[in-house]
Amino acid sequence: MTALQGLARADGGNTCDGTLFAAIADDLEAQGFSIQPTALPQPIADSLFTHQQGLDGGQYLDAGIGRGERYVRNEFVRTDEICWIMGDSAAGRQWLQWASRLQSFLNRRLFLGLFSFESHFAHYAPGDYYKRHYDAFRGETNRVLSIVAYLNPGWSNTDCGELVLYANDHDRTGTRIVPLYGTIVIFLSEEFPHEVLPANRDRYSVAGWFRVNTSLNNRLDPPR
């Protein structure tokens, strides 16, 4: 094993992961978010795409807001559907293992104390949306980092469906990210309001959150 291979294994699992993870860490440290076009490793993207295309309607849940007893379906806020990734498929395991390597890297580099990861497939039918929101509010949740990976081959600007990432509550322009196949977006959950604009065709992605541990006494976090 060369010195470079050894460093890559220690920091990211392989040379490609190590380079990508370092770029993500640098961006997070500098600006709190990272946009990596078509950067998800091809085998993982292809596996996730194939698996998601094979999901039937009964495996999706109508997306809502809140967790546990606070969960509620609210079509004013969002109209997408989701399927949680539990690691019971080869595609899910690949994704979760990759996310675990990223988690370990970011903990070493940025000392974030990330403890766990949760993730789901998301499907937006034509016209579906998710209005402007935060993934976490200060002091009320334990989501630290949000990540999205897009699974849309052949996406064009006329398909719309962009993610808009806003710098703060006063930003009305934001940064628009086209959901191109394999593109990764990761950002601090408490810092950046964002929304998903309606698309003109079916829009597929994987979304996830790296969390810190706030389990206390007999209350598990995250709730099951």
C-alpha positions in Angstrom: 0.0 0.0 0.0 1.3 3.4 -0.9 1.3 6.4 1.5 -1.4 8.0 -0.5 -3.6 4.9 -0.4 -3.0 4.7 3.3 -4.1 8.3 3.8 -7.2 7.8 1.7 -8.2 4.7 3.6 -7.8 6.6 6.9 -9.7 9.7 5.7 -12.3 8.5 3.3 -12.2 4.8 2.4 -10.6 5.3 -1.0 -8.8 8.0 -3.0 -12.0 9.3 -4.7 -13.9 9.4 -1.4 -11.0 11.1 0.4 -10.8 13.8 -2.2 -14.5 14.4 -2.3 -14.9 14.4 1.5 -12.0 16.9 1.8 -13.7 19.2 -0.6 -17.0 18.9 1.3 -15.2 19.6 4.6 -13.4 22.6 3.2 -16.7 24.1 1.9 -18.5 23.5 5.2 -15.8 25.2 7.1 -15.6 28.2 4.8 -19.3 28.8 4.0 -21.5 26.2 5.7 -22.6 24.4 2.6 -21.2 22.4 -0.3 -22.5 21.7 -3.8 -20.7 18.8 -5.6 -22.1 18.3 -9.1 -22.3 14.7 -10.2 -19.9 13.7 -7.5 -21.7 10.7 -5.9 -19.7 7.6 -6.8 -21.3 6.1 -10.0 -21.9 2.5 -8.5 -23.7 4.0 -5.6 -25.8 6.4 -7.7 -26.7 3.6 -10.1 -27.6 1.2 -7.4 -29.8 3.8 -5.6 -31.5 4.8 -8.9 -32.3 1.2 -9.9 -33.7 0.4 -6.4 -35.8 3.6 -6.3 -37.2 2.9 -9.7 -38.3 -0.5 -8.5 -40.2 0.9 -5.5 -44.0 0.6 -5.8 -46.5 3.1 -4.5 -47.2 1.1 -1.4 -43.6 1.4 -0.2 -43.8 5.2 -0.1 -45.4 7.3 2.7 -46.9 10.8 2.2 -44.2 13.1 3.6 -45.0 15.3 6.5 -43.4 17.6 9.1 -42.3 16.8 12.6 -41.3 13.6 14.3 -42.9 11.0 16.5 -46.1 12.2 18.1 -45.6 15.6 16.4 -45.6 14.2 12.9 -48.4 15.7 10.7 -49.1 15.6 7.0 -49.3 19.2 5.7 -49.9 19.6 1.9 -49.5 23.4 2.3 -45.9 22.9 3.2 -44.9 19.8 1.1 -46.5 17.3 -1.3 -43.7 14.8 -1.9 -43.6 11.1 -0.8 -40.8 9.3 1.0 -39.5 5.8 1.7 -37.1 5.4 4.6 -33.8 3.6 4.0 -33.3 1.0 6.7 -30.4 -0.9 5.2 -32.5 -3.9 4.1 -31.5 -3.6 0.5 -28.0 -3.7 -1.2 -28.5 -0.2 -2.5 -29.5 1.1 0.9 -26.5 -0.5 2.6 -24.1 1.0 0.0 -25.5 4.4 0.6 -25.5 4.1 4.4 -21.9 2.8 4.4 -20.8 5.7 2.2 -22.6 8.2 4.5 -20.9 6.5 7.5 -17.4 7.1 5.9 -18.3 10.7 5.3 -19.6 11.0 8.9 -16.3 9.7 10.3 -14.2 12.0 8.0 -16.2 15.1 9.0 -16.0 14.2 12.7 -12.2 13.9 12.4 -11.8 17.0 10.3 -14.4 19.4 11.8 -15.0 17.9 15.2 -18.8 17.9 14.7 -19.7 15.1 17.0 -22.0 13.5 14.5 -23.6 10.4 16.1 -26.1 8.9 13.7 -27.6 9.2 10.3 -31.1 8.9 8.9 -32.1 8.9 5.3 -35.0 8.3 2.9 -35.8 8.2 -0.8 -37.9 11.1 -2.0 -40.2 11.2 -5.0 -41.7 14.5 -6.3 -44.4 13.9 -8.9 -44.8 16.7 -11.5 -46.0 19.8 -9.7 -45.0 18.6 -6.2 -43.1 21.0 -4.0 -41.6 21.6 -0.5 -42.0 25.2 0.5 -39.3 27.2 2.2 -38.2 25.7 5.6 -35.4 24.8 7.9 -34.4 21.2 8.6 -33.6 22.1 12.2 -34.3 25.0 14.6 -31.8 26.1 17.2 -32.2 24.2 20.4 -35.2 22.1 19.2 -33.7 19.2 17.3 -30.4 17.4 16.8 -30.0 17.5 13.0 -26.6 19.0 12.3 -26.0 18.4 8.6 -28.5 17.9 5.8 -27.5 16.0 2.6 -29.3 15.4 -0.7 -28.1 13.3 -3.6 -30.0 13.5 -6.9 -31.0 10.5 -9.1 -32.4 12.2 -12.2 -30.7 11.1 -15.5 -31.0 13.5 -18.4 -32.3 16.4 -16.3 -32.5 19.7 -18.2 -33.1 23.3 -17.1 -36.6 23.2 -18.6 -37.5 20.4 -16.2 -37.3 22.9 -13.3 -37.5 21.3 -9.8 -34.5 23.1 -8.5 -33.4 23.2 -4.8 -33.1 26.8 -3.7 -30.7 27.3 -0.8 -31.0 30.6 0.9 -28.3 32.3 2.9 -30.6 33.5 5.7 -34.2 34.6 6.4 -33.7 37.9 4.5 -32.3 36.3 1.3 -35.0 36.3 -1.4 -32.8 35.2 -4.3 -30.9 32.1 -3.0 -28.7 29.7 -4.9 -30.5 27.4 -7.3 -29.3 23.8 -7.7 -30.4 21.8 -10.7 -31.1 18.1 -9.5 -28.6 16.5 -11.9 -27.9 12.8 -11.6 -25.3 12.2 -8.8 -25.1 15.8 -7.6 -24.6 16.1 -3.8 -25.7 19.1 -1.7 -24.8 19.2 2.0 -25.4 22.1 4.4 -25.7 23.0 8.1 -29.3 22.1 9.0 -29.9 25.1 11.3 -28.3 27.7 9.1 -29.9 27.6 5.7 -33.6 27.9 4.8 -34.4 26.1 1.5 -37.2 24.9 -0.7 -37.9 22.5 -3.6 -39.6 24.1 -6.6 -42.2 22.2 -8.6 -40.8 20.1 -11.5 -42.2 19.2 -14.9 -41.4 15.6 -14.6 -40.9 13.0 -11.8 -38.0 14.0 -9.6 -36.0 11.5 -7.5 -33.5 11.9 -4.7 -32.1 10.6 -1.5 -32.2 12.9 1.5 -30.5 12.4 4.8 -29.5 14.0 8.1 -26.4 13.6 10.3 -27.4 13.9 13.9 -25.9 14.4 17.4 -27.1 12.2 20.2 -29.7 13.7 22.6 -31.1 10.5 24.0 -32.0 11.0 27.6 -33.3 8.6 30.3 -35.8 6.4 28.5 -36.4 8.7 25.6 -34.6 7.5 22.4 -33.4 9.9 19.8 -34.3 9.8 17.0 -37.8 8.4 17.9 -38.7 5.2 16.1 
